Amino acid sequence: MTKWNEICTLWAMNINECIALADAPMRSYWEYSAFGHVDICIVGAGIIGLSTALECRKRFPEASITVLEKAPHGHGATTRNAGFACFGSATELLHDIDAFGNDHALGIAKARYEGLASLLKRCDPAAIRYEQLGGGELIREHELAVLDRIDEVNAFAKHITGDSETFRVLSKTEQQALGYSDAVHAIIMNAYEGQLHSGHLHATLERLASEAHIRIEHGSDVQSVHETSSHASLQVVTQLGEYVLHAKRIILCTNAMLPSLAPKLDIKPGRGQVIVTTPIDGLPFKGAFHIDEGFYYFRSLGNRVLLGGGRNLDFDGEETVEFGHSEIIMNALESMLREIILPGRTFDIEYSWSGLMGFTSDKKPRVTSLSEHVYCAFGCNGMGVALASKIAEDIACLLSDL
Ligand SMILES: Cc1cc2nc3c(=O)[nH]c(=O)nc-3n(C[C@H](O)[C@H](O)[C@H](O)COP(=O)(O)OP(=O)(O)OC[C@H]3O[C@@H](n4cnc5c(N)ncnc54)[C@H](O)[C@@H]3O)c2cc1C
């Protein structure tokens, strides 16, 4: 059989299509025949893309699987987040119950909790620096009414953790030991909250992918997706030129950047900004904390503090896929640190960055097929560390046989 007949048969294409592909200027015959067509191609090497690749490997042990990623390592949310491994603060859960109803809110929170358990099965907790230090929520005067709903939120959370006292209000002495400002009137603790190192999590997923014989092609920016009756293909731009990659199944996992490949989906981008302090002598707290229904989140990072959030100060301005900082939010973050979280302490801001989240209208992720050969998974609503493993399991189950 000639090369063309072989490829035509394999990919059910006509000979002209095959020859047009071989004309792609940058690929040698070897490159084209070894890497030019795969069984499963995943676009985006964030936590969802990599977890999805690993779940696909479980379901299709013999399949060729490639992940295309435009950045040197991930460059969206996974390596730019806060590393909280949590399923929701008391005020956030109560907000979701009020906004969406009990069952819907329970569905969201349970998926996060189960997703975290699945993540910790997939990745060695020590490798991703997972620590279950607990977490809490700082309650200011205007939020004190939440304390009247502690029994309600505990009854709700019992369906998730099995514990009838998931949330506990600290005594005044316990609260004072944490050193927050007097503007904090109460602290609601949750022993089930954890935190991890997002860079090591990403590196661990990449290592697992490599061990599972999954190719990751960095520097591959997917421009568009096309479909024929037998398969789908991707137009890919690299620093060296363009090429086309064919796949029996394509799974789009590009999060906030999804609309450029698949428009008209229920997803909106949201930028998150983060700052990290210099080391602080005698930092009085450990763990992952929330303020203001989770719109602000901070955690200990060794003896530094990481703080992010403030998107609610300018929802419209932050609905963007542009990385960068806004003065209003950076100022608000720094004031929150100096006035509420670390009053009277001396520190500087040593790191600052931004990342991109993908939001859906009902806070639920979407795992769906767009056509016979193209699928997508998106919409972690700022909780992808918790949700990704579960989403990956769901999308791998959805894939039709190869
Ligand atoms: C500031 C911030 C703080 C957060 N904090 C937390 C937290 O503490 N806990 C938590 O659970 N969640 C948190 N999140 C959310 C969490 O990080 C995300 O939900 C999760 O990382 C989403 O993973 P993903 O794989 O869908 O997307 P991403 O990590 O964004 O991955 C998508 C990948 O696709 C690539 N890509 C995009 N377009 C293309 C293309 N055309 N071709 C090739 N590659 C492409 C991108 O480069 C990127 O690497 C936070 C997010 C942000 C931004």
The ligand as a Gaussian input file, in Angstrom:
#p B3LYP/6-31G(d) Opt

LIG

0 1
 C       -6.483000      33.997000      40.631000
 C       -7.158000      32.673000      40.690000
 C       -7.278000      32.021000      41.926000
 C       -7.903000      30.776000      41.990000
 N       -7.894000      30.108000      43.177000
 C       -8.431000      28.865000      43.238000
 C       -8.349000      28.113000      44.422000
 O       -7.746000      28.556000      45.398000
 N       -8.943000      26.902000      44.470000
 C       -9.621000      26.397000      43.379000
 O      -10.201000      25.314000      43.486000
 N       -9.640000      27.051000      42.214000
 C       -9.057000      28.267000      42.110000
 N       -9.066000      28.956000      40.954000
 C       -9.719000      28.336000      39.802000
 C       -8.887000      27.228000      39.215000
 O       -7.538000      27.594000      39.132000
 C       -9.470000      26.931000      37.826000
 O      -10.838000      26.619000      37.967000
 C       -8.764000      25.771000      37.148000
 O       -7.385000      25.952000      37.165000
 C       -9.283000      25.657000      35.726000
 O       -8.522000      24.682000      35.093000
 P       -8.597000      24.502000      33.532000
 O       -7.732000      23.361000      33.193000
 O      -10.027000      24.478000      33.107000
 O       -8.078000      25.871000      32.938000
 P       -6.638000      26.541000      32.797000
 O       -5.769000      26.239000      33.938000
 O       -6.921000      27.975000      32.498000
 O       -6.030000      25.809000      31.540000
 C       -6.398000      26.105000      30.237000
 C       -5.154000      25.963000      29.413000
 O       -5.502000      26.078000      28.030000
 C       -4.447000      26.728000      27.356000
 N       -5.003000      27.282000      26.128000
 C       -5.950000      28.242000      26.025000
 N       -6.249000      28.462000      24.747000
 C       -5.483000      27.613000      24.018000
 C       -5.340000      27.355000      22.624000
 N       -6.071000      28.017000      21.730000
 N       -4.441000      26.424000      22.207000
 C       -3.693000      25.723000      23.137000
 N       -3.792000      25.944000      24.471000
 C       -4.681000      26.858000      24.906000
 C       -3.985000      27.793000      28.356000
 O       -2.678000      28.235000      28.071000
 C       -4.115000      27.055000      29.666000
 O       -2.908000      26.455000      30.070000
 C       -8.457000      30.193000      40.822000
 C       -8.329000      30.830000      39.602000
 C       -7.685000      32.062000      39.536000
 C       -7.545000      32.734000      38.203000

